[in-house]
Amino acid sequence: MPTPLPAVSPTRRGLLAAATLAMLGSGACADAKPKSDEQRGPDPELLIDELTAGLSRDNPYRDPDTGERAAARRAARSLVAGPSDGTDVDQIFGDLGFRAHRGADPTTGRPFDLYLATGSDDRSWGAVLVDRSATPGTVIEVPHPGFDINTEKLGLAVHRKVPASVLLVAGAHRQAAGGDADVAHNDRSLFHTLAVEFAKNGLDQIQLHGFADRNLPSSDAVVSTGSAPVTPVARRIADGLSGSGLNTCRAWVKKCGQLEGKTNEQGRAAAALEAVFIHLELSWSVRRDAEARDRVATVLADQVTVA
């Protein structure tokens, strides 16, 4: 499936128009090769921001049917195995209502594949962004984009700091369809299907959430493993966040204001699979601050890449 051209802002349109006139005036030929920055493809950040900006509790949403879940599992397995397995992942995602985008990430320079739900129907199933520089080993999950404000920004920042990672972003407001779109608590969702299949294929999961400052004023962050056992990486992340200056509540040590993720469906599945699952809650004070988000992203990247 061909990659669509990235969206162009009015400012950039003006710059491109001026550049075109300059080329024509200097006698440039019509088939001149485009500049390298124009060959890089779309910016995943702009596409994910656009997805998030369009979310509303009034938007349509439905769960995938049995056949669609089976197709999603095949796609997830192929993304982990790599293009050499012969599966036409573009076709599978296309049949599921996604559009393929690919290029080189403008921040990292690494190749990516991005599958983005078009939002043209009730298959509001979000985005799957894959770093193609190596075999994926970690999936960063954003189940409540827009609602848990800036978790999608943090997710992309972590993805960019962790080579060979997958970013999985839900595609509907968590209150859409009477709450069925709350994928963290819906084991019939496409998000859940993909997350579980990634876990079955050995990917560690980091799931990002947010809470209001008033709900746990004594903490900036809550680290838990949901229903899954406590793992060394969870302890390292908690220590790293504390070391970065954040007041961090460790759910395996004490209660953390009912923010432990015990009813999280991806956590429950990870527990059954004995897979790594990190449930991270961040206060609004942290999520609204770009520098604080970057510190969190650095801690997560440093700790998940420890051998």
C-alpha positions, 0 to 999 in steps of 0.5 A: 500500500503506498505511503501517503504524503505527510500533512503540510502546514500553511507555513510549509506550503508557502516555503515549498511554493517559494522553493519551487519558484526558485527552482523554476527560475534557475532552470531546474528540470521537472524530474529533479530528485527531491531533497533528502528531508522530503524523502524521509516520509511522514512524521509519526508525531504529527500523525499521532497528535492528529489522531489524539486531537480527534478523539471524543466520547461521542465517536463510534467504536466497536470491538473486533469480531473473532476473525478480525482478532485472529488477523490482528494476532497474525499481524503482531506475530509478523511484526515481531518476526520481521518482513522475511516471514512472508506475511503481507502485514500491510494487507492485514492491517488494511483489511482491519481499517488501517493505513500504512505509513513508513519512512525514517523517523525525523528525530532518530533517523531510524526506519519505521512502519506506522499503521494508523486506523483511518477513523472512517468507520467504527473500527477506531483502533488506533495506531501501531508504530514499529521501529524497524531498525531491529527485532522488537523487544518492548511494547509501549502502550497508551490505552487512554490517549487524550484522556490521560493527557500527554501519555501519547507524547510520553509514549512516543518519547520512550519509543524514540529512546528505545530502539526496536520498540513498538508503540501501541496507541488506542484509537478511541476516547475511553468513554466512547461506546458506553465505556467499551473503548476503555481498552485497559479494561476490555479484553475483547478490544484490538488493543488487548489482542495485539498487546497479548500477542506481543507478550506471547512473542516475548515483548515486555510491556510498559503501559502509561497512565495518568492521575489527577494530583489531588487523587494521590498528592503525596506521589508523582508516580505509581509503579506497579505490575498490575496482577503480574508478579513484581519483576526486577525491571519494575524495581529498577524503574521505580528506583530510577524515577525516585533517583530522578526526583519524583516521589514514587509509590511502589505498589508492591510496598504499600497501597497507592490510592487504587492506582495499582492496575489490579483490574487491568486486562493486559496485566491479567493476561501478562500474569497468566503468561508470566510476562513482564508488565509495567503499569506506570501512573504519572501525576498531571504535574509530571505529564504537563511538564515537558522536561519532567516527561523527558526525565521519565522517558529517559529512566524508562529507556535506561531501565528496559534496555538493561540486559 
